[in-house]
Amino acid sequence: MSQHGADGGGGTDALAVLELLAQQAPPGRYEALLGEARRAGVSPAELARLERAVQLATGICSSFDRREQREAGLAALVDTARDLTLPYDLDSLLRVITRRAKRLLDFDMAYVSLRDTNGSSFVLTTEGSHTGLTTGLRVIDGHGLGGEAHTHGEPAWTADYLEDDRFPHARAVDEVVRAEGLHAIMAVPLRSGDTTVGALYGADRRVRHYTPDEIGLMSSLADLAAVAIEKAGLLDQTRAEVTELELDSSRARSSLTRMRHVSEAHSRIMNLVLAGGDLCNVAKAAGDALDGTVVIRDPGGRSLASGGEIPGLDEEAVAKASLDAHAGRRPVVTGDNTWVAPVIAGSEDLGVLVIRPATGLTGEDERLLELAAQSVAFLLLMQRSTAVAEGPVRDELLDDLLADPQHAPQQIVQRARRLGIDLGKPHVLVVARPEGGEQGRAVVWASSYAYRMSGLKTVQGGCIVLLLPGLDASAAAKAVSGELAPLLGHPVSVGAAGPGWSPDSAGRMYLEAMRCLDAMSALGGAGSAASVQDLGFLGLLLSDDHDVDGFIESAIGPVLAYDAERFTDLTRTLEAYFASGGSPTNAAEALHVHPNTVSRRLERISELLGAEWQKPGQVLEVQLALRLQRTRDVLARQRGADPTRPSPPTA
């Protein structure tokens, strides 16, 4: 130190300070220099000058440190700004902001709160939390540092939050601060224009006095964050709108695809109809298009055509759905996913389509079901028109079949074949007489029905006459009544006869059917449907061939067969029972058996003939059949024939 003084004293000391300054020496070196000077015993004036030089050098070092810190903060802020320009969703962006804030000012913890429409703020993202209690914390406006920042739009800070009473505290916030062990907290507003949308927080677990540079740097970060948050919100909104547009586009494409499918399926069905396809083919085509089984039914609920069987069909529910479908003129679904669509032509009910799809029907599927029902209605009207157009030819053919004597049988067979009718196969004849009302609508229906059933139709004596393929005259009569009566809205009397296997049997069946119709009217059965076989012994009397064997078989056939197979006496027991006036005891005496035996035989007869065989109508037929059987046995023995072999029909 003396050397320094010899060389000029203070100047040399100042040079030493400058050397330390140039070397960016730590503060301890300056203190060491002062210590040396004091120990060397320099004069007070020189020591004062040296202390002044050290003070100035220390100030310059601090200025350099602050500048470096600002430069580092600005560099970090620039990096943050560059980072925030990347596309983030809101959650990811908030995590980036809190992470950057924590690193920027070396906070122990950083977090972000955003305001909602109710005037409260919620902490959404936290960095450096030990408890996890901060995320989701609700802060009411006007409380805590965040409330100050929101209210005044300026940064707010405290060196020790829980000990600072300059602002109102919120209990929930204080509990979280205490749980996290926080002391110093800074809150800066996130501003979007003139609106404060939230706050950015930095916190330390020690008492810390934030400098203006640190507050300014945090404010700059908050301004960048607010812009990025607004951009992220707009980006999220845009993404949501784009997603919605993509969904709309996807739905539109799906709808267009389905509509194209509906159009193509409808075209296939209509082409099938126009090409002369029948109802069965149309039902199958509709079922394929709708991935299900389709059944076409008439207004009476009878099946006209189907693409297969629908198992477990609830007929009561289908009947109710049919009424609802025609009332609303649109398809109706039942509880078991069975759809019923009305088949309508104007105000006329032509029937329904019943379908059981493999899966539920979409809106486009319902539209296709409606179009399929329209196609069926169109086909039924076409068949009716064709039947009406061919009506005179078909009427003339049936008139010639009913004529007596029949005209040119060979020509009649050829004419029938040209119309697609084989008179060599079994046919039944049905006569329908509407009981009141005009007959025009019934005649149009009959033409369509005969065409649909591959039969013939004509009108004679105010009655509709139908020659239809089949073996069951009774079922044919009921089917005609079931369709025609609901269509006309008033009763229809229907008589039937048959079957017949040749062209010349039509006249005989017509006479029998007319007698059956007259017998029903005489018995007060107008509006009913029956065949000659349904009338029991009356049918036997009305029939031209007097089918005695058939009558006996229908009345007591099971009893005769039982006796023949088991060599029992049920037939003789019946005769004795009727001869004794219906007394089992008297019948037992006549048969020389115990009354219990007669009772057991009568129980067996009830099992064979049915529980109602002793009611007046059936018991009369049983007695008549017993008499006819007894007479036939006597005649057979007289001829020496086998009484068990059926006799030929009598005239």
CORCORLIN-V922553 format. One record per pair of residues at least 6 apart in sequence whose C-alpha atoms are under 6 Angstrom apart, sorted by the first residue. I is the first residue (numbers start at 1). GAP is how many residues later the second one is. If there is no record, write none. Layout:
# CORCORLIN-V922553
i->I gap->GAP
i->I gap->GAP
This chain:
# CORCORLIN-V922553
i->4 gap->8
i->10 gap->36
i->89 gap->143
i->90 gap->142
i->98 gap->12
i->98 gap->13
i->98 gap->29
i->102 gap->8
i->107 gap->95
i->107 gap->96
i->107 gap->97
i->108 gap->95
i->108 gap->96
i->109 gap->18
i->109 gap->19
i->109 gap->93
i->109 gap->94
i->110 gap->16
i->110 gap->17
i->110 gap->91
i->110 gap->92
i->111 gap->14
i->111 gap->15
i->111 gap->90
i->112 gap->11
i->112 gap->13
i->112 gap->87
i->112 gap->88
i->113 gap->8
i->113 gap->9
i->113 gap->10
i->113 gap->11
i->113 gap->85
i->113 gap->86
i->114 gap->7
i->114 gap->8
i->114 gap->83
i->114 gap->84
i->115 gap->6
i->115 gap->82
i->115 gap->83
i->120 gap->19
i->120 gap->20
i->120 gap->21
i->121 gap->17
i->121 gap->18
i->122 gap->14
i->122 gap->15
i->122 gap->16
i->123 gap->12
i->123 gap->13
i->123 gap->14
i->124 gap->11
i->124 gap->12
i->125 gap->10
i->141 gap->6
i->143 gap->25
i->143 gap->26
i->143 gap->27
i->144 gap->24
i->144 gap->25
i->145 gap->11
i->145 gap->42
i->146 gap->41
i->149 gap->6
i->149 gap->7
i->149 gap->39
i->149 gap->40
i->153 gap->36
i->155 gap->32
i->155 gap->33
i->156 gap->30
i->156 gap->31
i->157 gap->28
i->157 gap->29
i->158 gap->26
i->158 gap->27
i->159 gap->25
i->159 gap->48
i->159 gap->49
i->159 gap->50
i->160 gap->23
i->160 gap->24
i->160 gap->47
i->161 gap->22
i->161 gap->23
i->181 gap->24
i->182 gap->22
i->182 gap->23
i->183 gap->21
i->183 gap->22
i->183 gap->23
i->183 gap->24
i->184 gap->19
i->184 gap->20
i->184 gap->23
i->184 gap->24
i->185 gap->17
i->185 gap->18
i->186 gap->15
i->186 gap->16
i->187 gap->13
i->187 gap->14
i->188 gap->11
i->188 gap->12
i->188 gap->31
i->189 gap->10
i->190 gap->6
i->190 gap->7
i->190 gap->8
i->190 gap->9
i->190 gap->32
i->190 gap->36
i->191 gap->6
i->191 gap->35
i->262 gap->106
i->279 gap->26
i->280 gap->25
i->280 gap->26
i->283 gap->11
i->283 gap->23
i->283 gap->24
i->284 gap->23
i->287 gap->6
i->287 gap->7
i->291 gap->66
i->291 gap->67
i->292 gap->64
i->292 gap->65
i->292 gap->66
i->293 gap->14
i->293 gap->15
i->293 gap->62
i->293 gap->63
i->294 gap->12
i->294 gap->13
i->294 gap->60
i->294 gap->61
i->295 gap->11
i->295 gap->58
i->295 gap->59
i->296 gap->7
i->296 gap->8
i->296 gap->9
i->296 gap->10
i->296 gap->57
i->297 gap->6
i->297 gap->7
i->297 gap->54
i->297 gap->55
i->298 gap->53
i->299 gap->51
i->299 gap->52
i->300 gap->182
i->300 gap->183
i->321 gap->11
i->325 gap->6
i->325 gap->7
i->325 gap->17
i->326 gap->16
i->331 gap->9
i->331 gap->10
i->332 gap->7
i->332 gap->8
i->333 gap->6
i->338 gap->17
i->338 gap->18
i->339 gap->15
i->339 gap->16
i->340 gap->13
i->340 gap->14
i->341 gap->11
i->341 gap->12
i->342 gap->10
i->343 gap->7
i->343 gap->8
i->343 gap->9
i->343 gap->30
i->343 gap->34
i->344 gap->6
i->384 gap->64
i->387 gap->60
i->387 gap->61
i->387 gap->64
i->388 gap->59
i->394 gap->62
i->395 gap->62
i->395 gap->63
i->402 gap->104
i->402 gap->105
i->423 gap->79
i->423 gap->80
i->424 gap->77
i->424 gap->78
i->425 gap->76
i->426 gap->43
i->426 gap->44
i->426 gap->73
i->426 gap->74
i->426 gap->75
i->427 gap->41
i->427 gap->42
i->427 gap->43
i->427 gap->72
i->427 gap->73
i->428 gap->39
i->428 gap->40
i->428 gap->42
i->428 gap->45
i->428 gap->69
i->428 gap->70
i->428 gap->71
i->429 gap->37
i->429 gap->38
i->429 gap->67
i->429 gap->68
i->430 gap->35
i->430 gap->36
i->430 gap->65
i->430 gap->66
i->431 gap->33
i->431 gap->34
i->431 gap->63
i->431 gap->64
i->432 gap->31
i->432 gap->32
i->432 gap->61
i->432 gap->62
i->433 gap->30
i->433 gap->59
i->433 gap->60
i->434 gap->58
i->435 gap->56
i->435 gap->57
i->450 gap->6
i->450 gap->7
i->455 gap->12
i->455 gap->13
i->456 gap->10
i->456 gap->11
i->457 gap->8
i->457 gap->9
i->458 gap->7
i->459 gap->6
i->471 gap->28
i->473 gap->23
i->473 gap->24
i->473 gap->25
i->473 gap->58
i->474 gap->56
i->474 gap->57
i->477 gap->17
i->477 gap->19
i->477 gap->52
i->478 gap->51
i->485 gap->6
i->485 gap->7
i->491 gap->36
i->492 gap->35
i->493 gap->33
i->493 gap->34
i->493 gap->35
i->493 gap->36
i->494 gap->35
i->495 gap->18
i->495 gap->21
i->495 gap->22
i->495 gap->34
i->495 gap->35
i->495 gap->36
i->496 gap->17
i->496 gap->35
i->497 gap->12
i->497 gap->16
i->497 gap->34
i->497 gap->35
i->498 gap->11
i->512 gap->31
i->516 gap->16
i->532 gap->7
i->533 gap->6
i->540 gap->6
i->545 gap->106
i->547 gap->102
i->552 gap->73
i->555 gap->67
i->558 gap->50
i->576 gap->11
i->577 gap->10
i->580 gap->6
i->580 gap->7
i->585 gap->10
i->588 gap->6
i->588 gap->7
i->613 gap->6
i->633 gap->10
i->636 gap->7
